[in-house]
Amino acid sequence: MHESSLGGTLRDYLTGDEIDETTFEEFRQLLARLLVEELGYPKERIRAKVPIRYCVDGEDFERPVDYVIQDGAGRPIFIILFCAGDVMSFERETVCAGRLIEGGPVAYALVTDTMEASLLDVRTGEAVAHGMNAVPHWDRLNDMVAEAEIKPLTDEQREKQTRVFHTYCGFIYGACCSESCSLPPMPKKK
């Protein structure tokens, strides 16, 4: 299922700006509210719809990450991807995103449909917790990140991760499921 516009607007929880209402945006807004109001995440440390830009075979592509959580210096420490469908089927794509995010890799990543979630160790690619209780409290996230072993990718690792990530993105975002889909095609050359 593709994300599509519902033709209206809603107020963004993080910024207060009017944004397009889409089939998934209400869920993103609920997730942002959960992070801030129940789990203690500072609003100013959460960035929404941060693009991962990458190149495959000379073509430039972009895939947004729903939320990137930053440390005090603005470095990414945690990413969250929203998915529609079986959460476990999005785990590998989410790990790749955590490895490829600009300024990363991050220590942990989360994929969720707001009813189920997988917390992923980005270094190992393993799920370390499942369920909505897997979303760490802000203080716990900081402890987890401080204890994590984070190593930059080599050029060879980055190339391999980019190709895997592109495979997922091309399948989910590149091909339309019907003529009625209102999403524009995935950007190519920039």
Residue pairs with C-beta under 8 A, 6 or more apart in sequence:
1 23
1 84
1 85
1 177
2 176
2 177
2 181
2 182
2 183
3 22
3 23
3 24
3 84
3 183
4 22
4 23
4 181
4 182
4 183
5 20
5 21
5 22
5 182
6 21
6 22
6 23
7 21
8 20
8 21
9 18
9 19
9 20
9 21
10 18
10 19
10 21
10 25
10 26
10 29
11 17
11 18
11 19
12 18
12 19
12 29
12 48
13 29
13 32
13 33
13 36
14 32
14 36
14 43
14 46
14 48
15 48
19 25
23 84
24 82
24 84
27 82
27 113
27 114
28 48
28 66
28 67
28 82
30 114
31 66
31 67
31 80
31 82
31 112
31 114
32 46
32 48
32 67
34 135
35 41
35 46
35 67
35 69
35 135
36 42
36 43
36 46
39 135
39 136
39 137
39 138
40 137
40 138
40 139
41 69
41 138
41 141
42 138
45 69
45 70
45 71
45 72
46 67
46 68
46 69
46 70
47 67
47 68
47 69
47 70
48 66
48 67
49 64
49 65
49 66
50 64
50 65
50 67
50 68
50 76
50 101
50 102
51 62
51 63
51 64
51 65
52 62
52 63
52 64
52 65
52 97
52 100
52 101
52 102
52 165
53 60
53 61
53 62
53 102
54 60
54 61
54 62
54 63
54 100
54 162
54 165
54 166
55 61
55 162
56 162
56 163
56 166
59 188
59 189
60 187
60 188
60 189
60 190
61 166
61 169
61 186
61 187
61 188
62 186
62 187
63 97
63 165
63 169
63 173
65 79
65 80
65 81
65 97
65 101
66 80
66 81
66 82
67 79
67 80
68 76
68 78
68 79
68 80
68 101
69 76
69 77
69 78
69 79
69 80
69 141
70 76
70 77
71 77
71 145
74 103
75 103
76 101
76 102
76 103
76 104
76 106
77 106
77 107
77 108
77 141
77 142
77 145
78 106
78 107
78 108
78 109
78 110
78 141
78 145
79 94
79 97
79 98
79 101
79 104
79 106
79 109
79 110
80 109
80 110
80 111
80 112
81 90
81 93
81 94
81 97
81 109
81 110
81 111
81 112
82 111
82 112
82 113
82 114
83 89
83 90
83 111
83 112
83 113
84 113
85 113
87 111
87 112
87 113
87 116
87 117
87 118
88 118
88 127
90 111
91 111
91 118
91 120
91 125
91 127
92 125
92 164
92 168
93 111
93 165
93 168
93 169
93 172
94 109
94 110
94 111
94 118
94 120
95 109
95 120
95 122
95 125
96 161
96 164
96 165
96 168
97 109
97 165
98 104
98 105
98 106
98 108
98 109
98 120
98 122
99 105
99 122
99 153
99 157
99 158
99 161
100 153
100 158
100 161
100 162
100 165
104 122
105 122
105 123
105 150
105 151
105 152
105 153
106 122
106 150
107 121
107 122
107 123
107 144
107 145
107 148
107 150
108 119
108 120
108 121
108 122
108 128
108 136
108 141
108 144
108 145
108 148
109 119
109 120
109 122
110 117
110 118
110 119
110 120
110 134
110 135
111 117
111 118
111 120
112 118
112 132
112 135
114 132
115 132
116 130
116 131
116 132
117 130
117 131
117 132
117 134
117 135
118 127
118 129
118 130
118 134
119 127
119 128
119 129
119 130
119 134
119 135
119 136
120 126
120 127
120 128
121 127
121 128
121 148
123 148
123 149
123 150
123 151
128 134
136 144
153 161
169 186
170 186
173 183
173 186
174 185
174 186
176 183
176 185
